[in-house]
């Protein structure tokens, strides 16, 4: 049965994240589909989970022929990773990275600027996968 109107942008991702948060552990695509309702195609759920994984919001572990997905860092961590992914995507769309970053920093509150300064002041930042010294972009370019 077809939906009468499309979902608002991002609402399915939010529903999937809420489903995983409520589960308190990992779920397969079939389990997420069952929790969210029968009106969703399995392929739609799989695509959404794959996109959330690509955005760094979910980890996945192979389980037979399927994956079991879980939130990275809980609900707050997953949202933070998605926001950072979106910020990087928007930055990559611009030729003048320095100009964009300069404007971004100029708009920060004093507290956010202190946090950013502290984060940038660390000598060898650690990514969420434990690699030290190089950014995720530098590692993915290899």
C-alpha positions, 0 to 999 in steps of 0.5 A: 500500500502506497503512502498518501504523502511523502515523509518529511526529510530526515524523519525516517532516519530519526525514527530509526535512531529512536528505534535503536535507542529504545532497543538499548542494543543492536538490531537487524534491519528486519527487527527495525522494520518490525518495530517501525511497522509493516508499511516500510519496505525492507529495502527502505530500512536497509538503505536508511541503516546503510546511510546512517552507518556511512554518516557515522551514526551507527556501527554494524557487526555481521551476523550471518547474512545480515548486519546488527546495527547499534548507535555509536555513542548512544543517541547523543553520540549518533546525532553528533556524528551525523551533524559533523558529517553534514558539516563536512559535506557542506564544507566540501561543497565550497572551494574556499574552505578557509573563508567558510571556516573563518566565518564559522569561527567568527559566529561561534559563541565564546564558550564554543570558541573555547571548546574548539580552541581546546580541541584543536590544541591537543597534539594528536587527536584521536578519532572515534576509531582510535587512529591518532595523528591523522584526520579521517579524511587523510586516512580515507584518501589512502 
